[in-house]
Amino acid sequence: MVSDSLEEAFLSQEPSKFGDNIVSHKYMGGGGCTSGNHPYMKMEQHHHDQESSSSLQGGKMIIQKKLGGIRAVPFVLVPEVFDRFATIGFHANMITYLTDVLNLPLVRASNTITMFDGTSSLTPLIGAMIADSFAGRFWTIILGTIFFELGLVIMTSSAILKSLHPPSCPTDVNCKEASAYQLGILYLSLILISLGLGGTRPCVVTYAADQLDMTKSGVESRKWNFFNWYYFSLGAARLTAITIVVYIQDNVGWGWGLGIPTIVMTLSLLIFLCGSPLYKSVKPAGSPLIRVVQVIVAAVRKREAVVPQDPRLLYQNKALDAVISLNGRLLHTDQFKWLDKAAVVKAGEVTESSPPNPWRLSTVHRVEELKCLFRLLPIWAAGILFVTANSHNNSFNVRQGKTMDRHLSSSFQIPAASMSFFSISTVMIGLVLYERVFVPCIRRFTGNPSGITYLQRMGIGLVLNILSSVVTSLVEVKRKSVAAQYNLLDDPKAIIPISVFWLAPVYFLHGITEVFMTVGQLEFLYDQSPESMRSIAMGLFWILNSVGHYLGTVLVSLVHDYTGKKTNWLPDRNLNRGKLDYYYWLVAVIQVVNLVYYLICSSYYTYKPVEEVKDEDGESDEDNGPHRI
């Protein structure tokens, strides 16, 4: 019976079918920071949404109303919270596992982590293409969760079985590093986890948003911001992981420390499956990348064509675009006008008997999809160096913290990795204050329902990140000066008599930067990407992280290789003899250059215009769900 009901739920996951009634307007994406005017379009038509369907099964009348809504969201977000708990549970203290359990040198261990971060941020683009092309987000999330679970099982086994890790080395001198076989087991688990994250990361947030009305009017009618609360829930998971799991890893053992995230990941999959009867899913509409290529090919083939002055003469086809524009078609824009050649109609290309060849003729909506991506990319690229600047923060901050006084009492000291408590709690508190205090106050001056635009929000985050690097450098100078005062510079295991809470301002700035930059990025990419490419947009978010982490690995490796042996900025074992403060000044300079680039790009950005689909009776989808009589 359970399998029958699940099968019925899975088969019921079809997109709502919209009619032709649309209210067209210029979608500002949260504000007026654009390079041009934003006149509202004044075209209205009538739309009739299919409210319900009925069928007779086994003598019972089945009434299937529209799925999704606010009641479906917890079944998507709770597994995501568990997923993030598991991810942070093994990742937050991984530098300690690699250096203290597998006995790897600091730079090699840190680069292993950033290479994993880069790979696990690369796979989401693959997962996004699979989801948007043929599998759908539902099944991509399930497959990704299974891979993630397998990776955690292998990693937990490597921590428990003595044959899978080298002997302990408490003196940190002449340590036996992990063998090639032991590292192979580690890399296998990290690869499986990366594949799993490739399925969940690009799909969960978009799948949760699919359950809600994310049109402009729907977003403005709610008193809460979905992305703020999404990130807040992830903060709660991270906070729990870095306090409970990290403490268990440092004080009980790595078997339980990795076993708990493994168990939680299993619960994540079960909860997600339990909510399947409620989910509203968008049916995959074919590969969006193929549509992009088709527009380019059609434009090249018609490179000699003359684009008409009136954009209404370009090719449009509501029926052809219906599956990829459920919330409204994109309106024509004047940017990248050479792409409009793909929508120029030539004799014989349009007939009543068959649709046009998409490799020769594209609709305006499909052309505008490609334009959206072109507009996004320069802003997206500014986030790469932001990630590069932060890619090694956790590793280096944890190593700093391990050399500092971490006692809260004579018998209790906090794990160095648990100092992330300050950044995560700052994110959680900051998101609430941002939505409840900052936005209402700023709205009075800007008139913007969101307070400030996505671009302004990200710009503030970039400025704060520069300040974070400067403060980190100053704290490192203070730490080393105290070590020199007590003649501890040559003892890598010494606990320097300086409180670990000197790092608290650093973690605070990390947190407040996330509130502005990271959440702003998520909102921007989701809102400004074409509707049918939102998984791809989330994939781009993780690709940004991937490239940033790879560049971070290159940056740290170059600094380590070319700053000498005696005065190396990033030494393998003894951080006290390094010049970590110089490294953070270098990072600050790189970020200043990135900020200038971002300001130039954002000054030329224009928000996408879209026709918004509305029900004739104004009824919200969020309260509707399946029901049997």
PyMOL commands that set and color helices and strands:
alter all, ss='L'
color gray80, all
select helices_A, chain A and resi 2-11+73-91+94-101+106-160+162-164+180-210+216-221+226-251+254-274+276-278+288-301+311-313+318-324+337-343+364-390+393-402+416-446+454-485+500-528+531-562+575-577+580-603+621-623
alter helices_A, ss='H'
color red, helices_A
select strands_A, chain A and resi 22-25+52-57+60-65+404-405+496-499+610-613+627-628
alter strands_A, ss='S'
color yellow, strands_A
deselect
rebuild
show_as cartoon
